Amino acid sequence: MCRRSRRTSGRHALEEQRVTLEPVRYAPVPANVPLPSAPRLESWDAAGSASQSALTAYLRELEQLAAPLVAWTDGALAFALDVALPPGTDLLDQRDLDNYLLPAVRHLTKACGRPFVAVSGTKQHGSTSFFGIGPAQAAGPAGPGHTRRARTTASSGTAAFKQQIADALRGARPIPPGPVALDIVFGVGPARSWINLWRPTIDALGALLGASSPARPWHPQDDRVARLSLHCLVDPAMGNDVDLFIDARRASPRRHGG
């Protein structure tokens, strides 16, 4: 669990700080299973639409490949997805990594009946995408730099949830232009579905990623994220609150499959 201090009388106040006691993170599992079909993005189109049909077919294919890996893995699960995009594709324009990861992990959690506590994804040029499933194993801290912490008390479906995160990031130095590596630890109570927290949390990171438009505060340039690592830590003492540890930095070059 997160090695963090207890809440004080001002426990709902959010602040940017240098975290001296890092939360526990999980090491990414290797993505070494080739996918016959290209990963599909989350679709908000009507049921029966072409995008929904393609997503359903992809998820069924992924489920068949993942089932034996889940059966062979004891304990908490980790999932990794390396998305290959055609040469010439602008990796930093659309194709958000969380929109690839969300439908895959949501479907596998339901289909396999076991939760995932560590999820990672990358995108780069290539011809074949890969995924992997294995045991979630604790790793070291994110490394030197600022890890920003926020505690949210509002419902994740409200603007107040995003605003609490944005308040915690007020004054943060934005990541310079280019690809970003984003790492988020979610400290949650056992009743929270941490998967439902991914999107609203990332939506609130405009101070770090840059806003796509000043008139749209909850639309950051999250297509810049070329590496995404998400971790879930459950603590019954959290109740409905959420503790977030956010680390964002320039992503170093990475070859596909490396």
C-alpha positions in Angstrom: 0.0 0.0 0.0 1.1 3.6 -0.3 3.5 4.6 2.4 1.8 7.9 3.3 1.1 9.9 6.3 -2.3 9.9 7.9 -4.8 12.7 7.1 -4.8 15.7 9.3 -7.5 18.2 10.2 -7.0 19.7 6.7 -7.3 16.3 5.0 -9.4 17.5 2.1 -6.9 20.2 1.1 -4.9 19.3 -2.1 -1.4 20.4 -2.7 1.5 19.9 -5.0 4.5 18.6 -3.1 7.6 16.5 -3.6 6.8 13.1 -2.2 9.5 11.8 0.0 7.9 8.5 0.7 7.0 7.0 -2.7 4.0 4.8 -3.2 4.5 1.2 -4.3 4.4 0.7 -8.0 4.2 -2.5 -10.1 6.8 -3.5 -12.8 5.3 -3.7 -16.3 4.9 -7.3 -17.6 6.4 -8.1 -21.0 4.1 -7.6 -24.0 5.2 -10.6 -26.0 2.1 -12.1 -27.4 1.4 -11.0 -31.0 -2.2 -9.8 -31.8 -3.6 -11.0 -35.1 -5.7 -7.8 -35.3 -4.9 -4.2 -34.6 -6.0 -3.0 -31.2 -9.3 -1.1 -31.3 -10.0 2.2 -29.5 -12.9 2.7 -27.2 -16.1 3.5 -29.1 -18.9 5.8 -28.1 -21.0 5.0 -31.2 -24.4 3.4 -31.0 -24.6 -0.4 -30.6 -24.4 -2.2 -33.9 -22.3 0.5 -35.5 -19.2 -0.5 -37.5 -16.9 0.7 -34.8 -18.7 -1.2 -32.0 -18.8 -4.3 -34.1 -15.1 -4.1 -34.8 -14.3 -3.5 -31.1 -16.4 -6.5 -30.1 -14.6 -8.7 -32.5 -11.2 -7.5 -31.3 -12.2 -8.0 -27.6 -13.4 -11.6 -28.3 -10.1 -12.4 -30.0 -8.1 -10.8 -27.2 -10.1 -12.8 -24.6 -9.3 -16.1 -26.3 -5.6 -15.3 -26.3 -5.6 -14.0 -22.8 -7.7 -16.8 -21.1 -4.8 -19.3 -20.7 -2.4 -16.6 -19.5 -4.9 -15.6 -16.8 -5.4 -19.3 -15.8 -1.6 -19.8 -15.5 -1.1 -16.7 -13.4 -1.5 -16.8 -9.6 -2.2 -13.7 -7.5 -2.9 -10.2 -8.7 -2.8 -9.6 -12.5 -0.9 -7.2 -14.7 -1.7 -6.3 -18.3 0.5 -4.7 -21.0 -0.3 -3.6 -24.5 2.1 -2.3 -27.1 0.2 -0.6 -29.9 1.9 -0.6 -33.3 0.8 2.1 -35.7 1.6 2.4 -39.4 4.8 4.3 -40.4 4.0 7.9 -41.0 1.3 8.0 -38.4 1.6 11.0 -36.1 2.0 9.2 -32.7 1.1 12.4 -30.8 -2.1 13.2 -32.5 -5.2 11.3 -31.2 -5.1 7.6 -30.5 -4.9 8.1 -26.8 -3.4 5.1 -24.9 -6.1 5.0 -22.2 -8.7 4.6 -24.9 -6.9 1.5 -26.1 -6.4 0.1 -22.6 -9.8 0.8 -21.1 -12.0 -1.5 -23.3 -9.4 -4.3 -23.2 -9.0 -4.3 -19.4 -12.7 -3.7 -18.7 -13.6 -6.7 -21.0 -10.9 -9.0 -19.6 -11.8 -8.2 -16.0 -15.4 -9.2 -16.6 -14.7 -12.2 -18.9 -12.0 -13.7 -16.6 -13.6 -12.7 -13.3 -10.3 -11.4 -11.9 -9.2 -7.8 -11.5 -6.0 -6.3 -12.9 -4.0 -4.1 -10.5 -1.3 -3.0 -13.0 -1.9 -1.8 -16.6 0.7 -0.4 -19.0 0.7 0.6 -22.6 2.9 2.1 -25.3 2.4 3.3 -28.9 5.0 3.4 -31.6 5.5 2.7 -35.3 5.4 -1.0 -36.2 3.5 -3.7 -38.1 2.4 -5.9 -35.2 0.9 -5.1 -31.8 1.6 -7.2 -28.7 0.1 -7.8 -25.3 1.1 -9.6 -22.2 -0.4 -10.8 -18.9 1.5 -11.9 -15.8 1.7 -11.5 -12.1 1.8 -8.0 -10.7 5.1 -7.6 -8.9 6.1 -4.5 -6.9 8.8 -2.3 -8.4 10.8 0.7 -7.1 9.7 4.3 -7.1 9.1 6.3 -10.3 12.6 7.8 -10.1 13.9 11.3 -9.4 11.6 14.2 -10.1 8.3 15.5 -8.8 5.6 13.1 -8.0 2.5 15.1 -7.5 -0.1 13.9 -5.0 -3.8 14.6 -4.9 -6.7 13.4 -2.8 -10.1 13.5 -4.2 -13.3 13.3 -2.2 -15.9 14.0 -5.0 -17.6 11.6 -7.3 -15.5 10.7 -10.4 -18.5 11.6 -12.6 -18.5 15.2 -11.5 -16.5 18.2 -12.5 -15.5 18.6 -8.9 -13.4 15.5 -9.1 -11.4 16.9 -11.9 -11.2 20.3 -10.3 -9.7 18.8 -7.1 -6.9 17.2 -9.2 -6.4 20.4 -11.2 -6.1 22.4 -7.9 -3.4 20.0 -6.7 -1.5 20.6 -9.9 -1.8 24.4 -9.8 1.6 25.9 -10.5 3.0 22.7 -11.9 5.6 23.0 -14.6 4.2 21.7 -17.9 6.1 18.9 -19.7 8.1 20.2 -22.7 6.7 19.4 -26.2 7.0 15.9 -27.4 6.1 12.4 -26.2 5.3 11.9 -22.5 5.6 9.0 -20.1 2.8 9.1 -17.6 2.6 7.1 -14.4 -0.4 7.2 -12.0 -0.9 5.3 -8.8 -4.6 5.1 -7.6 -5.1 4.5 -3.9 -8.7 3.4 -3.5 -11.1 1.7 -1.2 -12.3 -1.9 -2.0 -15.7 -0.6 -3.3 -14.2 1.6 -5.9 -13.8 0.5 -9.6 -10.4 2.0 -10.3 -10.9 1.5 -14.1 -13.6 4.2 -14.0 -11.1 6.7 -12.6 -8.6 6.6 -15.4 -10.4 8.9 -17.9 -11.5 11.6 -15.5 -8.1 11.7 -13.8 -6.2 12.1 -17.1 -8.8 14.7 -18.2 -7.6 16.9 -15.3 -3.9 16.8 -16.2 -3.9 19.9 -18.5 -1.4 21.6 -16.2 1.2 18.9 -17.1 0.2 17.9 -20.6 -1.1 21.2 -21.9 -4.7 22.1 -22.7 -6.0 21.4 -26.2 -7.9 24.7 -26.0 -8.2 27.3 -23.2 -12.0 27.1 -23.6 -11.9 23.3 -22.9 -10.2 22.8 -19.5 -10.9 19.1 -19.3 -9.4 18.3 -22.7 -5.7 18.0 -22.2 -3.2 17.0 -24.9 -3.2 13.4 -23.6 -2.5 12.1 -27.1 1.1 13.1 -26.3 1.3 10.2 -23.8 3.4 7.5 -25.5 3.9 5.4 -22.4 1.2 5.0 -19.8 1.5 3.0 -16.5 -1.5 2.7 -14.1 -1.4 1.0 -10.7 -4.1 0.2 -8.2 -3.5 -0.1 -4.5 -6.5 -1.0 -2.3 -6.8 0.3 1.3 -10.0 -0.1 3.2 -9.3 3.1 5.1 -9.7 5.1 1.9 -13.5 4.7 1.8 -14.7 6.6 -1.2 -11.8 8.9 -1.3 -9.0 8.5 -3.9 -5.3 9.1 -3.4 -3.4 9.9 -6.6 0.3 9.9 -7.2 1.1 11.3 -10.6 4.4 11.3 -12.3 4.8 12.8 -15.8 8.0 13.4 -17.8 9.4 13.4 -21.3 9.4 9.9 -22.8 12.8 8.6 -24.0 13.0 7.0 -27.4 12.0 3.4 -27.6 12.1 0.9 -30.4 9.0 -1.2 -31.1 9.3 -4.5 -29.3 12.2 -3.3 -27.2 
